[in-house]
Amino acid sequence: GAACDAEYWVRQARETVRFAEGLRALRGHGCDLFLEVGTGQTLLSLGRKSFAEEGIAWLPSHRRGGDDWQVILQSLAALYVRGVGVDWEGFDRPYARRRVPAPTYPFERERHWVESARRGAAGFDVRGAAGHP
């Protein structure tokens, strides 16, 4: 499409960027979730300054000096909590699993501790997740 040809990229480099206009159009359509995919948070900062309304989520995919994987997982969690559909099967596919023997009914009164029970599949500490109860 148009985004793949040289003319598009020349226009992108030379013409005025209409970021605020684009955000206004998205807000006009009811969009209230914005995810910046990239190495910085410049666009998130501009968005927050342009729209200081409550209820808008400005989510990063990277935080300078932070753990990128944790930042991405926190943003994914925030998207999911706000009703965005997530292909959990696809997300979880690359991780190895093992069966853990557990009681077959709740009255067996036998304790079962799984070594990694405190951490999520990717080593994400779910207890500290933003917005997690």
C-alpha positions in Angstrom: 0.0 0.0 0.0 0.9 3.7 0.3 2.9 3.2 3.4 5.4 1.0 1.5 6.4 3.3 -1.3 9.2 5.9 -1.3 6.8 8.8 -2.0 5.0 8.2 1.3 8.3 8.3 3.3 9.4 11.5 1.5 6.1 13.2 2.4 6.4 11.9 6.0 9.9 13.5 6.4 9.0 16.8 4.7 5.4 17.6 5.5 3.9 18.8 8.8 3.0 16.0 11.2 -0.7 16.3 12.1 -0.5 14.2 15.3 -2.9 16.4 17.4 -5.4 16.5 14.6 -5.2 12.7 14.4 -5.7 12.3 18.1 -8.8 14.7 18.0 -10.2 12.5 15.2 -9.7 9.3 17.2 -11.2 10.9 20.3 -14.2 12.0 18.2 -14.7 8.4 17.4 -14.7 7.5 21.1 -11.2 6.0 21.2 -9.8 6.1 24.8 -6.9 3.6 24.6 -3.6 4.7 23.2 -0.6 2.5 23.1 2.8 3.9 22.0 4.9 1.2 20.3 8.4 2.4 20.2 11.5 3.2 22.2 10.2 6.5 23.8 7.1 8.1 25.2 7.2 11.3 23.3 3.8 10.8 21.7 2.2 9.6 25.0 3.4 12.9 26.6 1.9 14.9 23.8 -1.3 13.0 24.0 -1.6 13.5 27.7 -1.0 17.2 27.4 -3.6 17.5 24.6 -6.3 15.5 26.3 -6.1 15.7 30.1 -9.5 14.1 30.4 -10.2 11.3 32.9 -10.7 7.8 31.6 -8.1 7.9 28.8 -5.4 5.3 29.0 -2.0 6.3 27.7 0.1 3.1 27.6 3.8 2.6 26.9 5.5 -0.4 25.4 8.9 0.7 26.7 10.1 2.7 29.7 13.6 4.1 29.7 15.6 2.3 32.4 12.8 -0.1 33.0 12.2 -3.8 32.2 10.6 -3.7 28.8 8.9 -7.1 29.2 7.2 -5.9 32.5 6.1 -2.6 30.9 4.6 -4.5 28.0 2.8 -6.9 30.3 1.4 -4.1 32.4 0.1 -2.4 29.3 -1.4 -5.6 28.1 -3.1 -6.1 31.4 -4.5 -2.6 31.3 -5.8 -3.2 27.8 -7.4 -6.5 28.9 -9.0 -4.9 31.9 -10.6 -2.3 29.7 -12.2 -5.0 27.5 -9.6 -5.4 24.7 -9.7 -8.9 23.3 -6.4 -10.8 23.8 -5.4 -14.0 22.0 -4.2 -15.6 25.3 -3.5 -18.9 23.6 -1.3 -17.2 21.0 0.4 -15.1 23.7 1.1 -18.2 25.9 2.1 -20.5 23.1 6.0 -20.1 23.4 6.1 -21.1 27.0 6.7 -24.6 28.2 4.1 -26.1 30.6 4.1 -29.0 32.9 1.3 -30.8 34.8 1.1 -30.3 38.5 -0.6 -32.9 40.7 -3.3 -31.3 42.7 -6.2 -32.5 44.9 -9.3 -33.6 42.9 -11.7 -32.1 45.3 -11.5 -29.2 47.9 -12.0 -31.3 51.0 -8.9 -33.4 50.6 -7.1 -31.1 53.0 -3.7 -31.6 51.4 -1.5 -28.6 50.7 0.2 -28.3 47.3 2.8 -25.6 46.6 4.1 -24.9 43.2 7.6 -23.6 43.2 6.9 -20.7 40.8 3.4 -19.9 42.2 4.3 -16.3 43.0 5.4 -15.4 39.5 3.5 -15.5 36.2 4.4 -17.5 33.2 7.0 -15.1 32.0 8.4 -14.3 35.4 6.1 -11.2 35.8 5.3 -10.5 39.4 1.5 -10.4 39.2 1.1 -9.1 42.8 2.7 -5.8 41.8 0.8 -5.3 38.5 -0.7 -1.9 38.1 -4.5 -2.0 38.6 -4.3 -5.6 39.8 -6.6 -6.2 42.9 
